[in-house]
């Protein structure tokens, strides 16, 4: 080898070896030391599966829970139910609809539709009714293979004594309870501390942690202090079978014209107040899509969703004690509410409260109640 080339080659090799040794030493030093970040703007983020907001769970569940009325010549039975799939199929108890000659369901937005039975148990207290108008609506999430345990927190929704979408909280207080009522056998059902009374039958039992349906609220003690819920896993196969076999064209629906009308002043006022409550709840929970859907066509024509949302997005909370209602000559209901509104200050990380008077005009549109006008002013 040329002696002039030999020296540079040796130097290059030495430099390479020195570089490798230095890199190895740095890597060993870094791997053995804890790195401390002193930037107060960086925080550790932890995933907490139990952080589901209770109000959000309840509000989202309410959208898919209905009040059911089974009418016969002798009586009207009121119960509850919940959307199971995107066909408009609703799970409820058999004893709610078993002897009904006509069945109607009332949704969270105060709409009423006729329903037809697609399956009903003989010994098992479960039934499924179909409402085609509710097809493609979002059903509740079903925990098909989830086994509850004693102490699990639960939410029971239903319409006790006709008070639609009433919520009670409790825990699973007992397991594997067995008994029979009016010919129905209840085997291995959940005992719950959430109150169950007349009208709750058929409503969903929700797991507080997951927000999914784990049972069907079915019966309660006379004093309402103890309830029993059929585990959803006991009925899911039968319910799915009924749903697959049902043909809407062959079902017997009540005549739409026979639906309980809003001409009765008490019913009209009650339904209008419920709709107003649901509107304010949707604004509070920041569910502007649902709130906007409660508006009549004239309001939606004159106000885009974007403008509607911008008019309420600054509101953090709404609080009011009661609603004041009166029926107008045009068979509409004017509902007044003195509301304490908490709003976020523009450009500031603070809020302020002030009082406003809301007046909602609610009337019928295509046989369903809608908000026809909203006025807001300082109180």
C-alpha positions as CSV (number, residue, x, y, z in Angstrom):
1,X,0.0,0.0,0.0
2,X,1.2,3.5,-0.7
3,X,2.6,4.9,2.6
4,X,1.0,8.3,1.8
5,X,-2.5,6.7,1.9
6,X,-1.8,4.4,5.0
7,X,-1.7,7.2,7.6
8,X,-5.1,8.8,6.7
9,X,-6.8,5.3,6.7
10,X,-5.5,4.6,10.2
11,X,-6.6,8.0,11.5
12,X,-10.1,7.5,10.0
13,X,-10.5,4.1,11.7
14,X,-9.4,5.5,15.1
15,X,-11.9,8.4,14.8
16,X,-14.6,5.9,14.0
17,X,-13.8,3.8,17.0
18,X,-13.7,6.8,19.3
19,X,-17.1,7.9,18.0
20,X,-18.7,4.5,18.7
21,X,-17.3,4.6,22.2
22,X,-18.7,8.1,22.8
23,X,-22.2,7.2,21.5
24,X,-22.3,4.0,23.6
25,X,-21.4,6.0,26.7
26,X,-24.0,8.7,26.0
27,X,-26.7,6.0,25.4
28,X,-25.8,4.2,28.6
29,X,-26.0,7.5,30.6
30,X,-29.4,8.4,29.2
31,X,-30.9,5.0,29.8
32,X,-29.8,5.1,33.4
33,X,-31.1,8.6,34.3
34,X,-34.7,9.8,34.8
35,X,-35.6,12.7,32.6
36,X,-37.4,15.5,34.4
37,X,-39.6,17.9,32.4
38,X,-40.0,21.3,34.2
39,X,-42.6,22.7,31.8
40,X,-45.7,23.4,33.9
41,X,-47.8,23.4,30.7
42,X,-47.3,19.6,30.2
43,X,-49.5,17.4,32.3
44,X,-49.9,13.7,32.6
45,X,-53.1,12.5,30.9
46,X,-54.8,9.4,32.4
47,X,-57.6,7.4,30.9
48,X,-60.4,6.9,33.3
49,X,-63.1,4.6,32.0
50,X,-65.4,5.7,34.9
51,X,-65.4,9.3,33.9
52,X,-68.6,9.1,31.8
53,X,-70.7,12.1,32.8
54,X,-74.0,11.1,34.5
55,X,-76.0,13.9,32.9
56,X,-74.7,12.9,29.4
57,X,-75.6,9.2,30.0
58,X,-79.1,10.1,31.1
59,X,-79.7,12.6,28.3
60,X,-78.4,10.2,25.5
61,X,-80.4,7.3,27.0
62,X,-83.6,9.4,27.2
63,X,-83.6,9.8,23.4
64,X,-84.2,6.1,23.0
65,X,-86.6,5.5,25.9
66,X,-90.4,5.7,25.2
67,X,-93.6,5.8,27.2
68,X,-96.0,3.0,26.1
69,X,-99.8,3.0,26.4
70,X,-101.7,-0.2,25.9
71,X,-105.4,0.6,25.5
72,X,-108.3,-1.8,25.8
73,X,-112.0,-1.4,26.5
74,X,-111.5,-1.9,30.2
75,X,-108.4,0.1,30.9
76,X,-105.2,1.8,29.8
77,X,-101.9,0.4,31.0
78,X,-98.9,2.7,31.0
79,X,-95.4,1.3,30.8
80,X,-92.0,2.0,29.3
81,X,-89.7,0.7,26.6
82,X,-86.5,1.4,24.7
83,X,-85.3,1.2,21.1
84,X,-83.3,-2.0,20.5
85,X,-82.3,-1.7,16.8
86,X,-82.6,0.5,13.8
87,X,-85.9,-1.1,12.6
88,X,-87.9,0.8,15.2
89,X,-88.2,-2.2,17.4
90,X,-88.8,-1.5,21.1
91,X,-88.2,-3.9,24.0
92,X,-90.8,-3.7,26.8
93,X,-92.6,-6.1,29.3
94,X,-95.2,-8.5,28.1
95,X,-97.6,-7.5,30.8
96,X,-97.6,-3.9,29.5
97,X,-99.0,-4.8,26.0
98,X,-100.4,-8.4,26.4
99,X,-104.1,-7.4,26.5
100,X,-103.9,-4.2,24.5
101,X,-106.2,-3.6,21.6
102,X,-104.2,-0.5,20.5
103,X,-100.7,0.5,21.4
104,X,-99.1,3.9,21.3
105,X,-95.6,5.1,22.1
106,X,-94.6,8.6,23.1
107,X,-91.0,9.6,22.4
108,X,-88.7,12.0,24.3
109,X,-89.6,14.8,21.9
110,X,-93.3,14.4,22.8
111,X,-94.2,12.7,19.5
112,X,-96.8,9.9,19.6
113,X,-96.9,7.0,17.2
114,X,-98.9,3.7,16.9
115,X,-97.1,0.5,17.5
116,X,-97.7,-3.2,16.8
117,X,-96.5,-6.3,18.7
118,X,-94.0,-8.4,16.8
119,X,-93.3,-10.9,19.7
120,X,-94.5,-11.5,23.2
121,X,-93.5,-14.0,25.9
122,X,-95.9,-16.4,27.5
123,X,-93.9,-17.2,30.7
124,X,-91.1,-14.7,30.1
125,X,-92.2,-11.2,30.8
126,X,-90.8,-9.6,27.6
127,X,-92.3,-8.2,24.4
128,X,-91.2,-6.3,21.4
129,X,-93.3,-3.7,19.5
130,X,-92.4,-2.1,16.2
131,X,-92.8,1.6,15.3
132,X,-91.8,2.1,11.7
133,X,-91.5,5.9,12.2
134,X,-88.6,5.2,14.6
135,X,-86.6,3.2,12.1
136,X,-83.0,4.4,11.7
137,X,-83.2,6.2,15.0
138,X,-80.2,5.5,17.3
139,X,-80.9,2.5,19.6
140,X,-79.4,1.9,23.0
141,X,-76.2,0.0,23.4
142,X,-76.9,-3.5,24.7
143,X,-74.5,-5.3,27.0
144,X,-75.4,-8.7,25.7
145,X,-72.6,-10.7,27.4
146,X,-72.1,-8.5,30.5
147,X,-72.8,-10.1,33.9
148,X,-73.6,-7.5,36.6
149,X,-72.3,-7.9,40.2
150,X,-73.6,-6.8,43.6
151,X,-72.7,-3.2,44.2
152,X,-72.6,-2.1,40.6
153,X,-74.1,1.3,40.2
154,X,-77.2,1.4,37.9
155,X,-79.6,3.9,36.4
156,X,-83.3,3.0,35.9
157,X,-85.4,5.0,33.4
158,X,-89.1,4.8,32.8
159,X,-92.4,6.6,33.1
160,X,-93.8,6.0,36.6
161,X,-97.4,7.2,37.0
162,X,-97.1,8.8,33.5
163,X,-94.2,11.0,34.4
164,X,-92.1,10.4,31.2
165,X,-88.4,9.7,31.4
166,X,-88.1,9.7,35.2
167,X,-84.6,8.6,36.4
168,X,-83.8,6.7,39.6
169,X,-80.3,5.7,40.7
170,X,-79.2,2.8,42.8
171,X,-77.1,-0.4,42.9
172,X,-77.4,-4.1,42.2
173,X,-78.5,-5.1,45.7
174,X,-79.2,-8.8,45.0
175,X,-78.7,-11.6,42.4
176,X,-80.4,-14.7,41.3
177,X,-83.9,-13.8,42.6
178,X,-86.7,-16.2,41.7
179,X,-90.4,-15.6,41.9
180,X,-93.6,-15.5,39.8
181,X,-96.2,-12.7,39.3
182,X,-99.4,-12.9,37.3
183,X,-98.3,-16.0,35.5
184,X,-94.9,-14.8,34.5
185,X,-91.8,-16.5,35.9
186,X,-88.9,-14.4,36.9
187,X,-85.7,-16.5,37.2
188,X,-82.3,-15.3,38.2
189,X,-83.3,-11.6,38.0
190,X,-81.4,-8.6,39.4
191,X,-82.6,-7.0,42.6
192,X,-82.0,-3.3,42.5
193,X,-82.2,-0.5,45.0
194,X,-83.4,2.0,42.4
195,X,-87.2,2.6,42.8
196,X,-89.4,0.7,40.4
197,X,-93.2,1.4,40.4
198,X,-96.2,1.5,38.1
199,X,-95.1,2.8,34.7
200,X,-91.5,1.9,35.0
201,X,-92.2,-1.6,33.6
202,X,-90.2,-2.2,30.4
203,X,-87.7,0.6,30.9
204,X,-84.0,0.0,30.6
205,X,-81.6,-0.7,33.5
206,X,-78.3,1.1,32.6
207,X,-74.9,0.3,33.9
208,X,-73.5,3.5,35.3
209,X,-69.9,2.8,34.3
210,X,-70.5,1.8,30.7
211,X,-73.8,3.5,29.8
212,X,-75.1,0.2,28.3
213,X,-78.4,-1.7,28.9
214,X,-78.0,-4.6,31.3
215,X,-81.6,-5.3,32.2
216,X,-85.3,-4.6,31.7
217,X,-87.0,-3.1,34.7
218,X,-90.1,-5.3,35.4
219,X,-91.6,-5.3,38.9
220,X,-91.2,-3.7,42.2
221,X,-92.5,-4.0,45.8
222,X,-95.7,-2.1,46.7
223,X,-93.7,0.6,48.5
224,X,-91.4,1.0,45.5
225,X,-88.2,0.6,47.6
226,X,-87.0,-2.6,45.9
227,X,-87.1,-3.3,42.2
228,X,-86.4,-6.3,40.0
229,X,-84.9,-6.3,36.5
230,X,-84.6,-9.1,34.0
231,X,-81.0,-9.5,32.7
232,X,-80.9,-8.5,29.1
233,X,-78.8,-11.6,28.3
234,X,-81.8,-13.8,29.1
235,X,-84.0,-12.3,26.4
236,X,-81.6,-11.1,23.7
237,X,-81.8,-14.2,21.6
238,X,-85.6,-14.3,21.7
239,X,-85.9,-10.6,20.9
240,X,-83.5,-10.9,18.0
241,X,-85.5,-13.8,16.6
242,X,-88.8,-11.9,16.7
243,X,-87.2,-8.9,15.1
244,X,-85.8,-10.9,12.2
245,X,-89.0,-12.7,11.5
246,X,-91.3,-9.7,11.7
247,X,-92.8,-8.3,8.5
248,X,-94.1,-4.7,8.9
249,X,-96.6,-5.1,6.1
250,X,-98.4,-7.8,8.0
251,X,-98.5,-6.1,11.3
252,X,-101.7,-4.7,12.9
253,X,-101.2,-1.0,13.7
254,X,-103.8,1.2,15.3
255,X,-105.2,3.9,13.1
256,X,-103.2,7.1,13.2
257,X,-106.4,9.1,13.5
258,X,-107.1,7.3,16.7
259,X,-104.0,8.5,18.4
260,X,-104.7,10.3,21.7
261,X,-105.0,13.9,20.4
262,X,-103.8,17.0,22.0
263,X,-107.3,18.6,22.1
264,X,-107.7,17.8,25.8
265,X,-106.4,20.9,27.6
266,X,-104.7,18.9,30.4
267,X,-102.9,16.6,27.9
268,X,-101.9,19.5,25.7
269,X,-100.5,21.5,28.6
270,X,-98.7,18.4,30.0
271,X,-97.1,17.5,26.7
272,X,-96.1,21.1,25.9
273,X,-94.4,21.5,29.3
274,X,-92.6,18.2,28.8
275,X,-91.4,19.4,25.4
276,X,-90.2,22.7,26.9
277,X,-88.3,20.9,29.6
278,X,-86.6,18.7,27.0
279,X,-85.6,21.8,25.0
280,X,-84.0,23.4,28.0
281,X,-82.3,20.2,29.0
282,X,-80.8,19.8,25.5
283,X,-79.5,23.3,25.6
284,X,-77.9,22.7,29.1
285,X,-76.3,19.5,27.9
286,X,-75.1,21.3,24.8
287,X,-77.0,19.0,22.5
288,X,-78.0,21.7,20.0
289,X,-79.0,19.2,17.3
290,X,-81.8,17.7,19.5
291,X,-82.9,21.2,20.6
292,X,-83.0,22.4,17.0
293,X,-85.1,19.4,15.9
294,X,-87.8,20.4,18.4
295,X,-88.4,23.6,16.4
296,X,-91.3,23.9,14.0
297,X,-90.6,24.2,10.2
298,X,-91.2,28.0,10.1
299,X,-88.5,28.5,12.8
300,X,-86.1,26.2,11.0
301,X,-86.7,28.0,7.8
302,X,-86.0,31.4,9.3
303,X,-83.1,30.3,11.5
304,X,-80.3,28.0,10.2
305,X,-78.8,25.4,12.6
306,X,-75.5,27.3,12.7
307,X,-77.2,30.6,13.7
308,X,-79.3,28.7,16.3
309,X,-76.2,27.1,17.8
310,X,-74.3,30.3,17.9
311,X,-77.2,31.9,19.9
312,X,-76.9,29.3,22.7
313,X,-73.3,28.1,22.6
314,X,-72.2,30.7,25.2
315,X,-74.6,29.3,27.8
316,X,-73.0,27.1,30.5
317,X,-76.1,26.3,32.6
318,X,-79.8,27.0,32.8
319,X,-81.8,26.9,36.1
320,X,-85.5,27.5,36.7
321,X,-88.0,26.5,39.3
322,X,-91.1,25.9,37.3
323,X,-93.0,26.6,34.1
324,X,-96.1,28.8,33.7
325,X,-98.5,27.7,30.9
326,X,-101.7,29.0,29.2
327,X,-103.6,27.9,26.2
328,X,-104.3,30.4,23.5
329,X,-107.4,30.7,21.3
330,X,-105.4,29.1,18.5
331,X,-105.0,25.9,20.5
332,X,-101.3,26.7,21.2
333,X,-99.6,26.7,24.5
334,X,-97.5,29.7,25.7
335,X,-95.0,28.6,28.3
336,X,-93.1,31.2,30.3
337,X,-90.0,30.4,32.4
338,X,-87.9,32.8,34.5
339,X,-84.5,31.4,34.0
340,X,-81.1,32.0,35.6
341,X,-78.6,31.8,32.8
342,X,-74.9,31.3,33.4
343,X,-72.8,32.4,30.4
344,X,-69.1,32.4,29.6
345,X,-67.6,35.8,29.3
346,X,-66.1,36.5,25.8
347,X,-62.3,36.2,25.8
348,X,-62.2,35.5,29.6
349,X,-61.9,32.4,31.6
350,X,-64.8,33.3,33.8
351,X,-68.6,33.2,33.8
352,X,-71.5,35.4,34.9
353,X,-75.1,34.9,35.8
354,X,-78.2,36.9,34.8
355,X,-81.9,36.4,34.7
356,X,-84.0,36.0,31.5
357,X,-87.6,35.3,30.7
358,X,-88.2,32.7,28.0
359,X,-91.6,32.4,26.3
360,X,-92.1,29.3,24.2
361,X,-95.1,29.0,21.9
362,X,-95.8,25.4,21.3
363,X,-98.4,24.0,18.8
364,X,-99.3,21.1,16.6
365,X,-97.6,20.5,13.3
366,X,-98.4,17.4,11.3
367,X,-100.1,16.0,14.4
368,X,-97.0,16.4,16.5
369,X,-96.0,19.2,18.9
370,X,-93.3,21.6,17.9
371,X,-91.9,24.9,19.2
372,X,-93.4,27.6,16.9
373,X,-91.7,30.6,18.5
374,X,-89.2,31.6,21.2
375,X,-88.7,35.0,22.7
376,X,-86.1,35.9,25.2
377,X,-85.9,39.1,27.3
378,X,-84.4,40.4,30.5
379,X,-86.4,39.8,33.6
